Amino acid sequence: MGADQKTQFKIDRLKCIRCGRCVDTCSGMVIEFGKDGYPKMKDFERYGWRGCWRCQHCLAVCPEGAISIFGKKPEDSLPPPPPEMGSYMERLIVNRRSCRRFLNENVDPEIITRILRAMAAAPTGGNSCSVEYTVIDDKGRVHEIWEKAYSKMEEDAKKHVYTHSFDDFYYGKMKESEKTVRKDDLLFCGVPHLFIAHERCVGKWAEDCKVNCNIATAYFELLCNAYGLGAIIMSYPAEVLNELAEEAREMLDIPRDHYTKLMVGFGYPEIRYARGVQKDRSAKIHRYTDRWEIRNEN
Ligand SMILES: Cc1cc2nc3c(=O)[nH]c(=O)nc-3n(C[C@H](O)[C@H](O)[C@H](O)COP(=O)(O)O)c2cc1C
């Protein structure tokens, strides 16, 4: 089977202006001009580095909407964001924050579906798209997992047994937090839903796989904030599930060899914030132009 058929790469010749943008942006470098002057796909061995990356850049870049691939039609794509998106994103990022108090209510499933649909576009190394998302979208199920994990954690704490990052001091602090910020629940902060990006991390790309998961986690958290949901990225509960509460970990149904260092709790926030915070990270930015000016001044 030829590459055009394999990928369902199709050019609408009535629309194609032969500008070559598809050739110039193809991540896998498998599009070329054919003898007839129209773009075509070169034969390739297999998807990924030895062929088409399945990135769909060809479909996205074509100014005339002349390219379809994998049965996806250009008219079904979302348009690019408007120019004012930059300032909206800035407001979103400055106003996003961790939420640790949630309403005991399921989120409208339609919102979760929309967020997950957008998550398909989160970047992955080599466009592997191999990250999996486990979403516990029923608060009853989250509660069952929580019950098992929480009781095991408490039982162990009585014996001064903790996860690798915890000890008497940190556990004591977390216990104290149940009176205010983590209302009654130092572990899951009472979240009704959980999201876990996970991937099997083996071989020479193992580190990339972990990064894929972490990027997905960050995108998910941001999307939750964009939809007015509260979200909290959590490493400690993931530690408890991975290191102490075997039974609760199994309830997630995630294979043991998958990276699961972070989870996101999300739901409707109990508290709404009135403004953004003003974190100052200027000391952590190493900007070349600033250094250049300093060097010239001296
Ligand atoms: C890698 C990572 C792990 C985190 N783990 C936890 C956690 O276990 N429990 C928790 O309450 N918050 C956790 N957080 C949230 C941070 O504490 C929070 O982002 C930080 O205090 C800054 O607050 P902000 O998110 O409101 O800006 C984690 C955040 C990151 C990025």
PDBQT file of the ligand as one rigid body, heavy atoms in Angstrom, charges set to zero:
ROOT
HETATM    1  C1  LIG A 301       5.274  18.819  41.150  1.00  0.00    +0.000 C 
HETATM    2  C2  LIG A 301       4.228  19.384  42.072  1.00  0.00    +0.000 A 
HETATM    3  C3  LIG A 301       3.788  18.634  43.138  1.00  0.00    +0.000 A 
HETATM    4  C4  LIG A 301       2.819  19.151  43.996  1.00  0.00    +0.000 A 
HETATM    5  N1  LIG A 301       2.329  18.366  45.013  1.00  0.00    +0.000 NA
HETATM    6  C5  LIG A 301       1.379  18.856  45.832  1.00  0.00    +0.000 A 
HETATM    7  C6  LIG A 301       0.809  18.043  46.857  1.00  0.00    +0.000 A 
HETATM    8  O1  LIG A 301       1.153  16.892  47.019  1.00  0.00    +0.000 OA
HETATM    9  N2  LIG A 301      -0.130  18.578  47.662  1.00  0.00    +0.000 N 
HETATM   10  C7  LIG A 301      -0.543  19.876  47.507  1.00  0.00    +0.000 A 
HETATM   11  O2  LIG A 301      -1.405  20.309  48.275  1.00  0.00    +0.000 OA
HETATM   12  N3  LIG A 301      -0.034  20.660  46.545  1.00  0.00    +0.000 NA
HETATM   13  C8  LIG A 301       0.895  20.191  45.702  1.00  0.00    +0.000 A 
HETATM   14  N4  LIG A 301       1.379  20.972  44.671  1.00  0.00    +0.000 N 
HETATM   15  C9  LIG A 301       0.881  22.345  44.501  1.00  0.00    +0.000 C 
HETATM   16  C10 LIG A 301       1.931  23.368  44.944  1.00  0.00    +0.000 C 
HETATM   17  O3  LIG A 301       2.077  23.329  46.341  1.00  0.00    +0.000 OA
HETATM   18  C11 LIG A 301       1.498  24.752  44.451  1.00  0.00    +0.000 C 
HETATM   19  O4  LIG A 301       1.556  24.774  43.057  1.00  0.00    +0.000 OA
HETATM   20  C12 LIG A 301       2.375  25.852  45.016  1.00  0.00    +0.000 C 
HETATM   21  O5  LIG A 301       2.181  25.988  46.401  1.00  0.00    +0.000 OA
HETATM   22  C13 LIG A 301       2.089  27.197  44.350  1.00  0.00    +0.000 C 
HETATM   23  O6  LIG A 301       0.763  27.583  44.532  1.00  0.00    +0.000 OA
HETATM   24  P1  LIG A 301      -0.158  27.896  43.284  1.00  0.00    +0.000 P 
HETATM   25  O7  LIG A 301      -0.293  26.629  42.492  1.00  0.00    +0.000 OA
HETATM   26  O8  LIG A 301      -1.455  28.350  43.864  1.00  0.00    +0.000 OA
HETATM   27  O9  LIG A 301       0.505  28.968  42.484  1.00  0.00    +0.000 OA
HETATM   28  C14 LIG A 301       2.305  20.456  43.789  1.00  0.00    +0.000 A 
HETATM   29  C15 LIG A 301       2.747  21.196  42.683  1.00  0.00    +0.000 A 
HETATM   30  C16 LIG A 301       3.679  20.663  41.825  1.00  0.00    +0.000 A 
HETATM   31  C17 LIG A 301       4.095  21.484  40.624  1.00  0.00    +0.000 C 
ENDROOT
TORSDOF 0
